Amino acid sequence: MAYRDKPYSLFNFIVDIGGPAADTPSGGFQEVSGLGMEITVAEYRAGNKKDNAPDKVSAGYKVSDVTLKRGVMGDDALYSWLDAVRTGKYDAPRTVTIELLSEDRQSSASVWKLVGARPMKYTGPTLTGTGTDVAVEELVLACEGISMEF
């Protein structure tokens, strides 16, 4: 990726949840949050070390849960995946791809791949007779790993 003097906009992105229709993006996501990873650091000091300060040693890492939000649509891809995992019919994790697009919407600025992703929580929309907002559903994914491509 070439150096830029300004950051990319955050609203040009595509989410692909994998699965049977992996060749088409899953429609209508308005927000992706929780992309992250945390590396655990352990302190260790050998008994014969002359300095009293411990060494910092990288230990394991964990990937944050990722939340996807979208307006309720006629597409049942998310619910079908969630229901298959819930009922035990399908427990194989998927690779979910989140692609940040450049301004021309033709090339990728960054791509995050959520490895071993599976749904862990679904929240339906809050419905109210006085509201004017879009009905939004939320899906939280547990991930085993995350990778980035530039």
Backbone hydrogen bonds, N-H to C=O, Kabsch-Sander energy under -0.5 kcal/mol:
donor,donor_aa,acceptor,acceptor_aa,energy
13,F,11,F,-0.9
14,I,99,E,-2.1
16,D,97,T,-2.8
22,A,19,G,-1.1
24,T,21,A,-1.6
26,S,15,V,-2.3
29,F,26,S,-0.6
30,Q,69,K,-2.4
31,E,69,K,-1.6
33,S,67,T,-2.4
36,G,34,G,-0.6
38,E,62,K,-2.8
40,T,38,E,-0.5
40,T,60,G,-2.8
42,A,57,V,-3.0
44,Y,55,D,-2.6
49,K,46,A,-1.6
55,D,44,Y,-3.5
57,V,42,A,-3.2
57,V,55,D,-0.5
59,A,40,T,-3.3
62,K,38,E,-2.4
64,S,36,G,-1.8
66,V,141,L,-2.1
67,T,33,S,-3.0
68,L,139,L,-3.0
69,K,31,E,-2.5
70,R,137,E,-2.1
71,G,28,G,-1.0
72,V,135,A,-2.9
80,S,76,D,-2.8
81,W,77,A,-1.8
82,L,78,L,-2.6
83,D,79,Y,-3.2
84,A,80,S,-2.1
85,V,81,W,-2.1
86,R,82,L,-2.6
87,T,83,D,-2.4
88,G,85,V,-0.8
89,K,84,A,-1.2
90,Y,84,A,-2.1
94,R,117,A,-2.7
96,V,94,R,-0.7
96,V,114,L,-2.0
97,T,16,D,-2.5
98,I,112,W,-2.8
99,E,14,I,-2.9
99,E,97,T,-0.5
100,L,98,I,-0.5
100,L,110,S,-2.8
101,L,12,N,-3.2
101,L,99,E,-0.6
102,S,107,S,-2.6
105,R,102,S,-1.9
109,A,100,L,-3.4
110,S,100,L,-1.3
111,V,149,E,-2.2
112,W,98,I,-3.0
113,K,147,S,-2.7
114,L,96,V,-3.4
114,L,112,W,-0.5
115,V,113,K,-0.9
115,V,145,G,-2.2
117,A,94,R,-3.0
117,A,114,L,-0.7
118,R,142,A,-1.9
120,M,140,V,-3.0
121,K,140,V,-1.4
123,T,138,E,-2.7
127,L,125,P,-0.7
131,G,128,T,-0.8
137,E,70,R,-2.9
138,E,123,T,-2.9
139,L,68,L,-2.7
140,V,121,K,-3.0
141,L,66,V,-3.3
142,A,118,R,-2.7
144,E,115,V,-2.0
145,G,115,V,-1.8
147,S,113,K,-1.8
149,E,111,V,-2.4
